[in-house]
Amino acid sequence: MKKSMAVIISVFALFLAFSMGTYAATKYKFTFDGKNKEVDVQIINKKAYVPLDSVVGLYGGKATYDDKTKTYAVTSKAPEKDAPASQGSLTKTIKDVTIRIDKIVQDADSLKVYVSYINKSKKEAMTGDSLTKIVANGKQHGFDFDFNFDRYYDKDVPHAANFIEPGVTEKSVIFFKPVTADKINIVLNANFEDYRFNDVKIQK
């Protein structure tokens, strides 16, 4: 993703509209991601307008203007790859196959990753419990077949089929040995594609 972009914006029409009295002085509320923000909203010809620098600032960017070239330069703050995942956004989709982390729970026995595989594609999809790995305190932990096998059947927990048809959702619980951490990075897999989630909180 480009970290910056230059856009040419004509402001003459906007100023003309103001001068012709089409600006509505009524104050309107503005919310961003569900939160109220102090941004001046103006209605012109039944369309909402907000200052460019205000909107860009909400995304962590910056807008500057070059009077010589009549150019507004918008520098966007591109999200970092694999940015930390919040508990409310633990879902990722690649090629119409979605993996959702429902929760991660740890007790004295194990760390349990509750995951859903959702196949919205038109083809059969392969789940990848055995390709899961986690990183805790700088140490990588891979899938342990024997550790999982005993718990799949002794605890009678969901175990996704290896292949799921279009429109099917399957759930799994993937087990790891307990870790001394409050958060982990986790890599899940479907159709040999990696789904990465960083800084996921562990429920205890």
C-alpha positions in Angstrom: 0.0 0.0 0.0 1.3 3.4 -0.9 2.0 5.5 2.2 1.2 8.8 0.5 -0.8 10.1 -2.3 -1.2 13.5 -4.0 -4.7 14.6 -4.9 -5.8 17.7 -6.8 -8.9 19.2 -5.4 -10.8 22.1 -6.9 -12.1 24.4 -4.2 -13.6 27.1 -6.4 -17.0 25.4 -6.6 -17.2 25.0 -2.9 -16.4 28.7 -2.2 -18.9 29.7 -4.9 -21.6 27.6 -3.2 -20.9 29.3 0.1 -21.1 32.8 -1.5 -24.4 31.9 -3.2 -26.0 31.0 0.2 -26.3 27.2 -0.3 -24.4 26.5 2.9 -26.7 25.3 5.7 -25.6 26.7 9.1 -27.3 23.9 11.1 -24.9 21.9 13.2 -24.9 18.2 12.6 -23.5 15.4 14.7 -20.5 13.4 13.3 -19.5 9.9 14.5 -16.4 8.0 13.5 -16.3 4.2 14.2 -19.2 4.8 16.5 -17.6 7.5 18.5 -18.6 11.2 18.5 -16.0 13.5 17.0 -15.7 17.3 17.0 -15.9 17.8 13.2 -17.8 20.6 11.5 -20.4 19.1 9.1 -21.8 21.3 6.4 -24.7 20.6 4.1 -24.5 21.9 0.6 -27.2 20.9 -2.0 -28.3 18.1 0.4 -24.8 16.6 0.5 -22.6 16.5 3.7 -19.2 18.0 3.6 -16.5 18.0 6.2 -13.0 19.6 6.2 -10.4 17.5 4.4 -7.8 17.8 7.1 -10.3 16.7 9.7 -11.3 13.5 7.9 -7.7 12.7 7.0 -6.7 13.3 10.7 -9.2 10.7 11.8 -7.2 8.1 9.9 -3.9 9.3 11.4 -2.9 11.1 8.2 -2.1 14.7 7.3 -3.3 17.1 4.6 -1.1 20.0 3.3 -1.7 22.5 0.5 0.7 23.9 -2.1 -0.6 27.3 -3.2 1.7 27.4 -6.2 0.5 24.2 -7.8 -3.0 24.4 -6.2 -2.4 20.9 -4.9 -3.6 19.2 -1.7 -1.2 16.5 -0.6 -2.7 13.8 1.6 -0.3 11.6 3.5 -2.1 8.5 4.8 -1.0 6.4 7.6 -1.2 2.9 6.1 -2.1 0.1 8.6 0.9 -2.1 9.4 0.8 -5.6 8.1 -0.5 -8.0 10.7 -1.5 -5.2 13.0 -2.6 -6.3 16.5 -6.0 -7.9 16.5 -8.6 -6.8 19.1 -11.0 -9.3 20.6 -13.7 -7.8 18.5 -12.0 -8.3 15.2 -10.6 -11.8 15.3 -11.9 -12.7 11.8 -9.9 -12.8 8.6 -11.0 -13.9 5.1 -8.8 -15.1 2.2 -10.4 -16.1 -1.1 -13.9 -16.4 0.4 -12.7 -18.7 3.2 -12.9 -17.2 6.7 -11.2 -18.1 9.9 -12.7 -16.7 13.1 -11.1 -17.0 16.5 -14.0 -17.4 18.9 -11.9 -17.3 22.0 -8.6 -18.4 23.6 -8.8 -19.9 27.0 -6.1 -21.3 29.3 -6.3 -23.4 32.4 -3.9 -25.7 34.2 -4.3 -28.4 31.6 -3.9 -26.5 28.3 -4.3 -23.4 26.2 -7.4 -23.9 24.0 -8.0 -22.0 20.7 -11.6 -22.1 19.8 -11.8 -21.5 16.0 -14.5 -21.5 13.3 -13.8 -22.2 9.6 -16.4 -20.6 7.3 -16.4 -21.6 3.6 -18.1 -19.0 1.5 -16.3 -20.0 -1.7 -17.7 -22.1 -4.4 -15.2 -24.9 -3.9 -14.3 -27.4 -1.2 -12.0 -25.9 1.4 -9.3 -27.6 3.5 -9.1 -26.7 7.2 -5.7 -26.7 8.9 -5.8 -27.4 12.6 -2.5 -29.3 12.4 -0.8 -26.3 10.7 -1.6 -24.0 13.6 1.2 -22.4 15.6 1.5 -19.8 18.3 4.2 -17.5 19.6 4.4 -16.6 23.3 7.2 -14.7 24.9 9.3 -14.9 21.8 9.0 -18.7 21.6 7.2 -20.6 18.9 4.9 -23.6 19.7 3.8 -25.9 16.9 0.8 -28.2 16.8 1.4 -31.4 18.9 -0.7 -34.3 17.4 -0.5 -36.5 20.5 -1.3 -33.7 22.9 -4.4 -32.8 20.8 -5.5 -36.4 20.0 -6.1 -37.2 23.7 -8.0 -34.1 24.3 -10.2 -34.2 21.2 -11.8 -37.4 22.4 -11.4 -37.3 26.2 -13.0 -33.9 26.4 -15.5 -34.4 23.5 -14.8 -31.0 21.9 -15.5 -29.9 18.3 -13.0 -31.1 15.7 -13.5 -29.7 12.2 -13.5 -32.0 9.2 -10.4 -31.8 7.0 -12.4 -30.7 4.0 -15.6 -28.7 4.1 -18.1 -28.0 1.3 -19.2 -24.6 0.1 -21.5 -22.8 2.6 -20.4 -25.0 5.5 -19.1 -23.7 8.9 -17.0 -26.1 11.0 -15.6 -25.5 14.5 -12.5 -26.8 16.2 -10.7 -26.6 19.5 -7.0 -26.6 19.1 -4.8 -27.5 22.2 -1.4 -26.2 23.2 0.5 -26.7 26.4 -0.1 -23.8 28.9 2.1 -20.7 28.3 3.2 -17.9 30.7 1.8 -15.0 28.8 -1.3 -12.8 28.7 -1.3 -12.4 24.9 -0.1 -14.6 22.0 0.4 -14.3 18.3 -1.3 -17.1 16.4 -1.1 -18.4 12.8 -4.0 -20.5 11.6 -4.4 -22.1 8.2 -7.0 -22.9 5.5 -6.2 -24.0 2.0 -2.5 -23.6 2.8 -3.0 -19.9 3.4 -1.8 -18.4 6.6 -4.2 -16.3 8.7 -2.2 -14.2 11.2 -3.5 -12.7 14.4 -1.2 -10.7 16.7 -1.5 -9.8 20.4 -4.6 -11.9 21.1 -5.6 -11.9 24.7 -5.8 -15.2 26.6 -8.8 -15.7 28.9 -8.0 -17.3 32.2 
